[in-house]
């Protein structure tokens, strides 16, 4: 699990490749004590837990930014709040999704969610604005590999927006997806440029994506480039 965990280390930050199945922070189960913070602390021999700058769902893999000081955590958190962080995801979804889509559905807690799914989100009239850019990367007609760039940071945003477009993620039973090895979502690339902080890092797609696709998986930097071009209206 700890192999290739640390992607890059800077003066005040660590960029890591979170494995699927690892919690970002302690959850409701007191018996589950391993988190991305404890893994990084133990691998690097740190005296204290690194600080969270943002979160990924338990089943989501990919790039995460951790801070080594309180000031660095504050600066990074403010950059996320001000939308100064570029995040690129890759998802494997059902059906055929073609071209480029801009999804704009306000999101909030799903009032119809059962008690055991209270984290479920939905498009709601009083929800918070949420926008995601989608670009198809490959499809075989049954599943599609999609690049996604959220410009807001709502809970489960990429998952919900893809489900609302009729293309839930494989393994995402919470939003109507079919069976899969896990929720097939990977945080492939992250770039943060604010003040003196200038960080950019990709994390290659994990092997569980390659077992479900008949195509050479794109490099994180290429997916980021394609989404940047799509955001600028370049075919």
C-alpha positions in Angstrom: 0.0 0.0 0.0 2.9 2.4 0.7 4.7 1.7 -2.5 4.9 5.0 -4.5 2.8 6.7 -1.9 4.8 10.0 -1.8 4.9 11.7 -5.2 6.9 14.8 -4.3 8.0 16.7 -1.2 8.5 20.4 -1.0 9.5 22.7 1.8 6.1 22.9 3.4 4.0 20.4 1.4 3.9 16.8 0.4 2.0 15.5 -2.7 0.9 11.9 -2.3 -0.9 9.3 -4.3 -3.8 8.1 -2.1 -4.6 4.5 -2.6 -8.3 3.6 -3.1 -9.8 2.3 0.1 -7.8 4.5 2.4 -9.6 7.1 4.5 -8.6 10.8 4.2 -9.3 11.3 7.9 -10.7 9.2 10.7 -14.3 8.0 10.1 -17.1 6.6 12.2 -15.5 3.2 12.7 -13.1 3.5 15.7 -11.4 0.2 14.6 -10.2 1.8 11.4 -7.3 4.0 12.4 -5.2 4.0 9.2 -5.6 7.2 7.1 -3.6 8.9 4.5 -2.1 11.1 7.2 -0.9 8.1 9.3 0.5 6.4 6.3 2.5 9.4 5.2 3.7 10.1 8.8 5.0 6.5 9.1 6.5 6.3 5.6 8.4 9.5 6.1 9.1 9.2 9.8 7.5 12.5 10.6 7.1 13.6 14.2 3.5 14.6 13.7 0.6 13.9 11.3 0.8 16.0 8.1 -2.1 18.4 7.8 -5.0 18.0 5.4 -5.5 20.7 2.7 -8.5 19.0 1.1 -10.2 15.5 1.0 -10.9 12.6 -1.3 -13.6 10.0 -0.8 -12.4 6.7 0.6 -12.7 4.8 -2.7 -11.2 7.6 -4.8 -7.5 7.3 -5.6 -5.0 9.9 -6.7 -3.2 13.1 -5.9 -3.6 14.7 -2.5 -1.9 17.8 -1.1 -0.8 17.6 2.6 0.9 20.5 4.5 3.7 20.2 7.1 2.9 23.5 8.9 -0.2 25.3 10.1 0.6 28.3 7.9 1.1 26.2 4.8 -2.2 24.4 5.5 -4.0 27.8 5.8 -2.5 29.1 2.5 -3.4 26.0 0.6 -6.9 25.8 2.1 -7.5 29.4 1.1 -6.3 28.6 -2.4 -8.9 25.8 -2.6 -11.6 28.2 -1.4 -10.7 30.8 -3.9 -10.7 28.3 -6.8 -7.0 28.7 -7.4 -6.4 25.0 -7.6 -6.8 23.1 -10.8 -8.0 19.5 -10.3 -8.3 16.9 -13.0 -10.0 13.6 -12.5 -10.4 10.5 -14.6 -13.6 8.4 -14.3 -14.9 5.2 -15.8 -18.6 5.5 -16.5 -21.4 3.5 -18.0 -22.6 4.1 -21.6 -21.2 6.3 -24.4 -20.3 9.8 -23.5 -18.9 11.8 -26.4 -17.2 15.1 -26.9 -17.2 17.9 -24.3 -19.9 18.7 -21.8 -20.2 21.5 -19.2 -22.4 20.4 -16.3 -24.0 22.9 -14.1 -26.3 21.5 -11.4 -26.6 23.0 -7.9 -26.0 20.3 -5.3 -27.1 19.7 -1.8 -28.0 16.8 0.6 -30.5 14.4 -0.9 -33.7 14.8 1.1 -34.7 11.3 0.0 -31.5 9.5 1.0 -32.0 6.6 3.4 -30.5 6.7 6.8 -27.5 4.6 5.8 -26.7 6.9 2.9 -26.9 10.3 4.5 -23.9 11.6 2.6 -25.8 11.2 -0.7 -26.1 14.4 -2.7 -28.6 15.5 -5.3 -29.5 18.4 -7.6 -31.6 20.6 -5.3 -33.2 24.0 -5.8 -31.5 25.5 -2.8 -28.2 23.7 -3.4 -24.8 25.3 -3.7 -23.5 26.1 -7.3 -21.5 23.2 -8.8 -19.8 23.1 -12.2 -17.9 20.4 -13.9 -16.2 20.2 -17.3 -16.3 16.7 -18.9 -14.3 15.4 -21.8 -14.6 11.9 -23.3 -11.2 10.2 -23.6 -12.2 6.7 -24.9 -15.3 4.6 -25.3 -16.1 1.1 -26.5 -19.9 1.8 -26.5 -20.5 0.1 -23.1 -18.2 2.2 -20.9 -16.4 5.5 -21.3 -13.2 6.9 -19.9 -13.9 10.5 -19.0 -11.7 13.4 -17.9 -13.4 15.7 -15.4 -12.5 19.1 -14.1 -14.7 20.5 -11.3 -14.4 24.2 -10.8 -16.2 24.0 -7.5 -15.6 21.5 -4.7 -18.9 20.1 -3.6 -19.3 16.7 -1.9 -19.3 13.9 -4.4 -19.5 16.5 -7.2 -18.0 14.5 -10.1 -19.9 11.4 -9.1 -23.2 13.2 -8.9 -22.8 15.2 -12.1 -21.9 12.2 -14.1 -24.9 10.3 -12.7 -27.2 13.2 -13.5 -25.9 13.1 -17.1 -26.9 9.5 -17.3 -23.4 8.1 -16.9 -22.8 6.9 -13.3 -19.4 5.6 -12.4 -18.7 1.9 -12.4 -18.8 0.7 -8.8 -20.7 3.7 -7.5 -23.9 2.0 -6.1 -24.7 5.2 -4.2 -25.5 7.0 -7.5 -26.9 4.1 -9.5 -23.6 2.7 -11.0 -23.2 -1.0 -11.9 -20.9 -3.3 -10.0 -17.2 -2.6 -10.2 -14.0 -3.2 -8.2 -14.6 0.2 -6.5 -15.9 3.6 -7.3 -13.9 4.1 -10.5 -12.6 7.7 -9.9 -9.0 8.8 -9.8 -7.6 12.3 -9.0 -5.1 12.3 -11.8 -3.6 15.8 -11.6 -3.4 18.8 -9.2 -1.9 22.2 -9.8 -1.8 25.1 -7.2 -0.3 28.4 -8.0 -1.0 31.1 -5.5 1.5 33.6 -4.1 4.8 31.9 -3.4 3.2 28.4 -3.7 3.7 26.8 -7.1 2.9 23.1 -7.2 1.8 20.7 -10.0 1.8 16.9 -9.8 0.2 14.0 -11.6 -0.5 10.4 -10.5 -0.7 7.7 -13.1 -4.0 5.8 -13.4 -4.0 2.6 -11.2 -4.1 -0.9 -12.6 -7.7 -1.4 -11.9 -8.5 1.0 -14.7 -6.4 -0.9 -17.2 -8.2 -4.2 -16.4 -11.5 -2.6 -17.4 -10.4 -0.8 -20.6 -9.0 -1.9 -23.9 -6.9 1.2 -24.4 -3.5 2.5 -23.3 -4.3 4.7 -20.3 -3.5 8.4 -20.9 -0.9 10.2 -18.8 -2.3 12.5 -16.2 -0.5 15.5 -17.8 -2.2 14.7 -21.1 -5.7 14.6 -19.5 -5.0 17.9 -17.8 -3.9 19.4 -21.2 -7.0 18.1 -23.0 -9.3 19.6 -20.3 -7.5 22.9 -20.4 -8.0 23.0 -24.2 -11.7 22.1 -23.8 -12.1 24.9 -21.2 -10.7 27.3 -23.8 -13.1 26.0 -26.5 -10.3 24.3 -28.4 -11.5 21.0 -30.2 
